[in-house]
Amino acid sequence: MEVERLSLDATDRALLALLQQDGTLSLSDLAEKVNLTTTPCWKRLKKLEESGVIEKRVALLSPEKVDLAFTAFVMIKTCDHSHDWYHHFVEVVSEFPEVMEFYRMAGEFDYMMKVQVKDMACFDLFYKKLVNSVQGLSDVTSTFAMEPLKYTTALPLVP
């Protein structure tokens, strides 16, 4: 799958870096910080949104404050690598709200997901729901985060 890449100049990168740090900045604040007037700044933002560089703007929540501080990483091996199984598996897992991230992997495991729940009991319910929803899982291994040491959603944009 070929991804079209937009050529970003230093001003685009500066705008994106600012938005990654604070998505609530006003257009006039953004324009001032990158030495533009509001109209050219707005046009750049519009181009970044229309091209898909800016996918969406969201609020980031504190897992602890919303009682979802238990983080599990689930690694999965499967004995079925068929096209139909893959699509069914992705469809089923994508519907679980507890799954924050989900990847097809290279290496020892076929898939990995990050799961965010309230506690071990909630994770156990998630685990049972997962293994009962999909046939063909040959190994499901989970590890649990003890303490988050670094978390960011900001991509490392190089000027």
Secondary structure, DSSP 8 states (H G I E B T S, - for coil): ---------HHHHHHHHHHHH-TT--HHHHHHHTT--HHHHHHHHHHHHHTTSS--------TTTTT--EEEEEEEEES---HHHHHHHHHHHHT-TTEEEEEE-SSS-SEEEEEEESSHHHHHHHHHHHHHH-S-EEEEEEEE-S-------------
